[in-house]
Amino acid sequence: MISNGGTFDWVGISNNSWITITSGSGRGTGQLVYQVVANPSVQGRSGTISIGGQTFTITQAGLVGSLTLIPNS
């Protein structure tokens, strides 16, 4: 929820290609909606969005998988 007293315009900006703002502008009180692309790496990652000069961090865990070892015959 975004709230700035009701008289100021605001806009959300993604600072990373894997974060997309799907609904992110308004005047006064409103809501910012964003989507993230699945992380293809085993390492986590962090990205940011900016709203009205403030930066917010989005953290995404890495891919979880399993490993099967097969002995040589």
Secondary structure, DSSP 8 states (H G I E B T S, - for coil): -B-SSSS-EEEEEESSTTEEEEE-EEESSB--EEEE----SSS-EEEEEEETTEEEEEEE-------------
